[in-house]
C-alpha cells in the first residue's frame, strides 16, 4: 500500500513535466526500486538509500527543469518554424499560381513558336522560289548585258557612220546652199530682167506712165547733194523708174530678189532715201517671188512697198 502511494505521488509530481506515459513509467520503476530496497535493507541502508534517492531526485528535478526550459525554447522555435512554414506555404501557393501562369504562358509561346515555325517554313520555301527566280533573272541579266554590249558596239559603229554622214551632209548642205544661192541669184537675175522689161504692166495701176531709167541718169542731180559713198550705193540699185503716183511725178527705187530678206528691204529704203535727200521724191520697193511674213511686216514698218509674184501688196 505504501509502495503504491509512493508510486502515485511520484507520478503526480512528474506527470506535468514528463507527460502521462513517461511519468507513469518513471513512477513504476522508482516505486519498484523503493519497495525492493525497503524489503532488503536495514534502516541504515534505507537512510543511505533515501539520501541517495533524494540526491538523485534533486539532480533529476534540476535536469527535468533544464529539460522543461529546453522544451519551452523548443516549443517557441517550433512556433517560429510553424509560422515560417505557414509563410512558406503561402509563398509556395503564390509560386504555384505563378507557375501555373508561367505554364500557361509557355503553352501560348509554344503555340506561337509552332505558328512561327510554320511561317518560317513558308518563308523558306518562298526564299527558295525567290532564289530560283533571282538566278533566272541573273541569267537574263547576263544575256541582256551581252546584248547591250552588242548594241553598244553597233551604236558605236552607227555613231561613226552618222558622223561620216553628218560630215557628208554638211558638205552637201554647203554645196546645196551654194547652189541655192546661185539659183536664187540666177532666178533673181531673170526676175530682175523680167521686172525691168514688164514694169509698166506690173505696176501700171500704181506707177502711171512708168518708165525704167538708168540710175546714172540722175547723177547730175544727186552728186552735188550726196557723199560719194551714198552716190555709189544708189548706182547699185537693181531698178530705177519714173512715173506718176497719185498724180505727182515720183521715182521708184527697187531691189529685185527671188526671195526677199531684210537686207533687200534695207537697201531699197536706203537708196530711195538718197533721192529724197537730194530733193527728189522717191518710193522704195522690193520685188520678189517669195517673201516671209516677218519680212513683209518689216517692209511695211520701213515704208517699203512689196511686189510679190505679180501682185503689189497693200502698204
C-alpha positions in Angstrom: 0.0 0.0 0.0 2.8 2.4 0.9 4.6 1.5 -2.3 1.5 2.2 -4.3 1.1 5.6 -2.6 4.8 6.4 -3.3 4.4 5.4 -6.9 1.2 7.6 -7.3 3.0 10.5 -5.6 5.9 10.2 -8.0 3.6 10.0 -10.9 1.7 13.2 -9.9 4.9 15.0 -9.2 6.3 14.3 -12.7 3.2 14.0 -14.9 3.1 17.7 -15.8 6.8 17.8 -16.6 7.3 14.4 -18.4 3.8 13.7 -19.7 1.5 11.0 -18.6 3.1 8.0 -20.2 6.7 8.9 -19.3 5.7 9.9 -15.7 3.8 6.6 -15.3 6.8 4.5 -16.4 9.2 6.6 -14.2 6.9 6.3 -11.2 6.5 2.5 -11.6 10.3 2.0 -12.0 11.1 4.2 -9.0 8.4 2.6 -6.8 9.6 -0.9 -7.6 13.2 0.2 -6.6 11.9 1.7 -3.3 9.9 -1.4 -2.5 12.8 -3.7 -3.1 15.1 -1.6 -1.0 12.6 -1.5 1.9 12.3 -5.2 1.9 16.1 -6.0 1.7 17.9 -3.3 3.5 18.4 -2.1 7.1 17.3 1.2 8.4 20.7 2.5 7.9 20.7 1.2 4.4 17.3 2.7 4.0 18.6 6.0 5.2 21.6 5.9 2.9 19.4 4.8 0.0 16.8 7.6 0.8 19.6 10.2 0.9 20.9 8.8 -2.3 17.5 8.9 -3.8 16.9 12.3 -2.5 20.1 13.5 -4.2 19.2 11.7 -7.4 15.7 13.2 -7.3 17.2 16.6 -6.8 19.5 16.2 -9.8 16.6 14.7 -11.7 14.4 17.7 -10.9 17.2 20.0 -12.0 17.6 18.0 -15.2 13.9 18.0 -15.6 13.8 21.8 -15.1 16.5 22.2 -17.7 14.5 19.9 -20.0 11.4 22.0 -19.3 13.3 25.2 -20.3 14.7 23.5 -23.3 11.2 22.2 -24.1 10.0 25.8 -23.8 12.6 27.0 -26.1 11.9 24.1 -28.5 8.2 24.9 -28.4 9.0 28.6 -29.2 11.3 27.5 -32.0 8.6 25.1 -33.2 6.1 28.0 -33.1 8.5 30.2 -35.1 9.0 27.3 -37.5 5.2 26.8 -37.7 4.8 30.5 -38.6 7.7 30.2 -41.1 6.1 27.1 -42.5 2.8 29.0 -42.8 4.6 31.8 -44.7 6.4 29.2 -46.8 3.1 27.5 -47.7 1.6 30.9 -48.6 4.7 31.6 -50.8 4.5 28.1 -52.2 0.9 28.8 -53.1 1.9 32.1 -54.8 4.7 30.3 -56.6 2.3 27.6 -57.6 -0.1 30.2 -59.1 2.8 31.9 -60.8 4.0 28.5 -62.1 0.5 27.9 -63.4 0.6 31.3 -65.2 4.1 30.6 -66.4 3.0 27.2 -67.8 0.0 28.9 -69.5 2.3 31.5 -71.0 4.8 28.8 -72.0 1.9 26.9 -73.7 1.0 30.1 -75.5 4.6 30.7 -76.5 4.8 27.0 -77.6 1.8 27.6 -79.9 3.2 30.8 -81.1 6.5 29.1 -81.8 4.7 26.4 -83.7 3.0 29.1 -85.8 6.4 30.8 -86.2 8.0 27.6 -87.4 5.2 27.1 -89.9 5.7 30.6 -91.1 9.4 30.2 -91.3 8.9 27.1 -93.4 6.7 29.0 -95.7 9.2 31.8 -95.9 12.0 29.3 -96.5 10.0 27.9 -99.4 9.3 31.4 -100.7 13.0 32.2 -100.3 13.9 29.1 -102.3 11.5 30.2 -105.0 12.9 33.7 -104.9 16.5 32.4 -105.2 15.4 30.4 -108.2 13.8 33.5 -109.7 16.9 35.6 -108.9 19.1 33.0 -110.7 16.8 33.2 -113.7 16.9 37.0 -113.6 20.7 36.9 -113.2 21.0 34.7 -116.3 18.6 37.0 -118.1 20.6 40.0 -116.9 23.8 38.3 -118.2 22.1 37.8 -121.6 20.9 41.4 -121.5 24.4 42.7 -120.7 25.7 40.7 -123.7 23.0 42.1 -125.9 23.7 45.6 -124.6 27.3 45.2 -125.3 26.5 44.1 -128.8 24.1 47.1 -129.2 26.7 49.4 -127.7 29.2 48.2 -130.4 26.6 48.6 -133.0 25.7 52.0 -131.7 29.4 53.0 -131.8 29.5 51.8 -135.4 26.3 53.7 -136.1 27.7 56.9 -134.5 30.8 56.6 -136.6 28.6 56.2 -139.7 26.3 59.1 -138.6 29.4 61.2 -138.1 30.5 60.3 -141.6 27.1 61.1 -142.9 26.9 64.3 -140.9 30.2 65.3 -142.5 28.9 64.4 -145.9 25.6 66.2 -145.2 27.5 69.3 -144.1 29.4 69.2 -147.3 26.2 68.5 -149.2 24.5 71.3 -147.3 27.3 73.7 -148.2 27.1 72.7 -151.8 23.3 72.9 -151.8 23.4 76.3 -150.1 25.9 77.4 -152.8 23.6 76.0 -155.4 20.6 77.7 -153.8 22.5 81.0 -153.7 23.5 80.6 -157.3 19.9 79.5 -158.2 18.5 82.5 -156.2 20.9 84.8 -157.9 20.1 83.3 -161.3 16.3 83.4 -160.6 16.7 86.8 -159.2 18.6 88.0 -162.2 15.9 86.5 -164.5 13.2 88.1 -162.3 15.1 91.5 -162.4 15.3 91.4 -166.2 11.6 90.4 -166.5 10.6 93.0 -163.9 12.5 95.8 -165.7 11.1 94.7 -169.0 7.5 94.5 -167.8 7.5 97.2 -165.1 4.8 99.3 -166.8 2.4 96.3 -166.8 3.4 95.0 -163.4 3.0 98.5 -161.7 0.8 100.2 -164.2 -2.0 101.0 -161.8 0.4 102.2 -159.0 3.0 103.9 -161.1 1.3 105.6 -164.0 3.3 106.2 -167.2 6.0 104.2 -165.6 9.4 104.0 -167.3 12.6 102.3 -166.4 15.7 104.5 -166.4 19.3 104.1 -165.6 20.4 105.1 -162.1 23.2 107.0 -163.7 20.7 109.3 -165.4 20.2 111.0 -162.1 23.9 111.6 -161.3 23.8 115.3 -162.2 21.0 115.8 -159.8 22.3 113.8 -156.8 26.1 114.2 -156.9 26.1 117.8 -155.6 24.0 116.8 -152.6 25.3 113.4 -151.6 28.5 111.9 -150.4 30.4 109.7 -152.9 29.6 106.6 -150.9 25.9 107.3 -151.0 26.1 108.0 -154.7 27.9 104.8 -155.4 25.4 102.9 -153.3 22.5 104.4 -155.2 24.1 103.5 -158.5 24.0 99.8 -157.5 20.1 99.8 -157.3 18.5 96.9 -159.2 15.9 99.1 -160.8 15.1 102.8 -161.0 11.9 104.0 -162.7 10.0 107.2 -163.0 6.3 107.8 -163.3 3.2 109.3 -161.7 1.9 108.3 -158.2 -1.3 109.9 -157.1 -0.8 112.4 -159.9 2.7 113.5 -158.8 6.0 112.8 -160.5 7.8 110.2 -158.5 10.9 108.0 -158.7 10.7 104.3 -157.8 13.9 102.7 -156.4 13.7 98.9 -156.3 15.6 95.8 -155.2 14.7 92.6 -157.0 15.4 89.1 -155.5 13.8 85.7 -155.9 13.4 85.5 -152.1 13.4 88.9 -150.3 15.2 89.2 -147.0 15.8 92.1 -144.5 18.9 93.2 -146.4 16.9 93.8 -149.6 14.4 95.9 -147.6 17.1 97.9 -146.0 18.9 98.6 -149.4 15.7 99.7 -151.1 14.9 102.0 -148.2 18.4 103.4 -148.0 18.8 104.0 -151.8 15.4 105.7 -152.1 16.4 107.9 -149.2 19.4 109.1 -151.2 17.0 110.6 -153.8 14.8 112.1 -151.1 17.9 113.7 -149.6 18.8 115.1 -153.0 15.4 116.7 -153.2 13.7 114.1 -155.5 10.5 112.3 -154.5 11.1 108.6 -154.3 9.4 105.4 -153.1 11.3 102.3 -152.1 10.1 98.9 -153.4 11.2 95.2 -153.3 10.1 92.8 -156.0 10.2 89.0 -155.5 8.6 85.7 -156.0 8.7 84.8 -152.2 8.8 86.8 -149.0 8.5 85.5 -145.4 5.6 87.1 -143.3 8.1 88.7 -140.9 9.9 90.4 -143.8 6.6 91.7 -145.1 5.9 93.2 -141.7 9.4 94.7 -141.6 8.9 96.2 -145.1 5.7 97.9 -144.1 7.4 99.2 -140.9 10.2 100.8 -143.1 7.7 102.2 -145.6 8.9 99.9 -148.4 6.3 98.7 -150.9 6.3 95.0 -151.8 5.6 93.4 -155.2 5.4 89.6 -154.9 4.6 87.0 -157.5 2.8 89.5 -159.8 0.9 91.5 -157.1 1.6 94.7 -155.3 0.8 94.3 -151.6 -1.0 97.0 -149.6 1.2 99.5 -147.9 
